[in-house]
């Protein structure tokens, strides 16, 4: 793990684009089947790059180009909870449903024996908040930051039904991916922060998990997008390192009025 952090620190100077991904629902699949769409507990690189490509107006069949070399790190600020959405699918004409396989002519084969209802499941993360850092060349990230503010296509959190609740862009930062993710203030929702404050007073720091993309990482993810073309989707693998970092909560200790100064009821009005 120390080797991975050392590699991160010795990387050439780069900028980091910070995104806050928060919404009622998110879903970040990386290998789901038709009848069972699962989600990972944190955003995938393919999902993040897809969001950036949509903002920049890249169509699915276009080459990813300068988006291929970007590195992604994720800090989990609010885990959220898992939601299972149960679906049934049938043909409104009462016909048997086709299966997923196709014939030599490219036509879907009928189910055998005939099946009139498919049961499908979708999984989502509820009320999760993630801080995502995207590291790469400054000119590329600056253009992507502008695109996120004025996206060419609608932006969503993994699936089209998962809309973000707040502005996604937090801005550009200098430094390494690990350092930027570790120094940004906690992005959890107000209800979570109030509960934390009730349990722990106004502590200035909280420990949060971070996953960063590193060349010598101790874990492998198969979510590195090479092509989003619907006719030729391709993904590669990447190595990641899992870390814990102490980050600022954004709380400040309340200032008690001095006995010598007394209490001024008009101080907040600037009088």
Secondary structure as UniProt FT lines:
FT   HELIX           2..10
FT   STRAND          15..26
FT   TURN            34..35
FT   STRAND          36..37
FT   HELIX           45..55
FT   TURN            56..57
FT   TURN            60..61
FT   HELIX           65..67
FT   TURN            68..69
FT   STRAND          71..78
FT   STRAND          81..89
FT   TURN            92..93
FT   STRAND          98..102
FT   TURN            104..105
FT   STRAND          108..110
FT   STRAND          118..136
FT   HELIX           138..149
FT   TURN            160..161
FT   STRAND          169..174
FT   HELIX           177..183
FT   HELIX           190..200
FT   STRAND          205..213
FT   TURN            215..216
FT   STRAND          219..227
FT   TURN            230..231
FT   STRAND          234..248
FT   TURN            259..261
FT   TURN            265..266
FT   HELIX           267..269
//
